[in-house]
């Protein structure tokens, strides 16, 4: 599959709208202690990935010339796009300039403060004015004592807050990512305080993505933090062991409190790769709705959740239901992508195929999205709070 698309998986394919991504560098110099991206990318000194510029340019140009709705691209998923090497190489700047030229919407995921500086700021604000930009700032903690342990080479959380506030004042739509969400660390200042920080930065919504590590890595990190490890559960879909994450019970306890505080300031909430749709208060977890123009979206389990809230869905009618949902919500589906670039069409079809496969799997579906259960070949929504 093209480097511009996240690989098909039983977690990504059912849950994620933003399967399109671009990685400007081979690795990341921030070296955060919890980083899961190291499992998927190169290690060592970051180097620019010039080939992705050519690939993105080709896709953006075709979609622009055919006047198709673009599927937003994420900058980025495995590296910090504005790490120190960006000052000289300017790969992320070049990506943004291509996006601006061809009206291609971009979700920036960052911990950096470089965005406040020219020429990056000029391009970002121009894209925001054209409805082409959403910026997500990532936080794992709001306390310096934890920040120094977890993210020693990244800008401090105070610097990120300053950068986020600055961009918001410049008219850039802003999202906070509590990623990874680390119990007793991310929420150490209290949920009310987190919500107030989000309000002061004019954040539109908050995303949470729970930490996932091996048992040994959990032991190492919590030992350095001087904290007790929370109750953990398997992140694996089939077999126990491997990666772990905080238990569903603990996550729900924390998320419900955060949602309550965010509601006071009319700030939206969503989970990332957790499928806790009953807690969501925005139309999509990634923030596509914040773009100031119409963009393409692929169908996910969330659309099935909205439909199954009011009636059970018969799996024997899955293909018909799927087509109806695509039309109802205006989503990209296998029958509506023929005019898109071949590489995009291929990826969207593969992800859709895996989504449909997961919908029929009574074992893994509730693990991916606990709001669902399969009973007598019917898809049902269940309460998980």
Steps between C-alpha positions, in 0.01 A plus 500: 500500500616857431685687774220756486257254658492324834508123463178304529436357847209383711533811717579777252267388221177495708573807713703762315390770257853627437669205333701737281826623651837641405825453690756770411791336685629149560505527880442743785754679718254561787540135613202503736513217755158361406531532121323213321613622158842340554332165427415617148780728381876530477716592797803726504561846361200653319539540126264668251272274294498678165297231323188582700495851352475357150232250604289760677536749216374240253191415707417861592532614138271226365229568759524875439477470122209254515325725754449210740450533873841448665549249779690697770858397559670483839841663553610271654451174696845354574727804540483858620462698175655815649796349686834689490606360161204683346678834552749405228323241284152659503334178384179572691494853360527360147214260572284784627583711195384218271180467704438875480557510124261214431244576772577179687383486867762408760481391864824594673593292804778664701678578825714770341515878542652553155153567365508849652795600283520617141481367231300215656256738669424679173405178323303364795290814548435525127384138493280558805340800330423277202347227718785258432653452844438343840782490756510238775737563790605187691533485879574207727535711814449851633769480766864580436629227733336238280576681176875487567482121542264417214589762239844641588581619147159643412382853580354527849125478544500873587668581169247287315212675673650836403538384140146361492354822640698707249377297203143508625518880517619490138181319401635144481244231603651325800468154655673360808618138481552340840726246337599283655253533784693372804286447813617706801742688274291667231228578752731584792388866502133397496243484223361843581845655450548321167164629378588855606829487309312378192249783539773763534660372179162511319524128430209357300523145626720259695610154386624230737713204396597269784859389548588150376828329584646164594496400867874566523460849353217582741721391790788713377299817442291487818813422701666815365186698577485362854141382453312172530403332176122516439298188431577390145329294233617346175501719191530195276185398316547123494757394756582628844844638564703732282386860523297616799295810580309634801183306571171600340351567843777745588489673164125547522528638852752761386342586166154556647646753744687678221190512279304654786754781540536565128123534459507801733692687230328345198817313402452177308645160589604187310709190556767380258514130414281412801150490350329655803248675280246553775736763644562682172346843456642592158414373153842348442791425729773650279344843460405492131195708591733789591616550143335801344403305190348170395739204520475128427452248781508123502240302689597360842338320791374836624239519223387149593476612862275792407272267307498218757412739783141499378468149357689171484674436168467160331839373382342299219413840350846646565585588139168678454533680835855602414396655170209680663724643773754620245227687316331627816818652643665589168798270558758365259430133427631248251235599244577873524880515474555408136610850398757530777873430450570129474708489817220663701228287345692184580563597861141606566366172364737291712411691816129468423535126448662463843230715662230268366694196617527641854127571508436126465750391766327453836833450679697806399226758429422565871873529571542764232179685589348397836175676409415210266393142544398237246201292602325254270647665191385842611718801576391663825615804697557441870567734792861511624486779759 
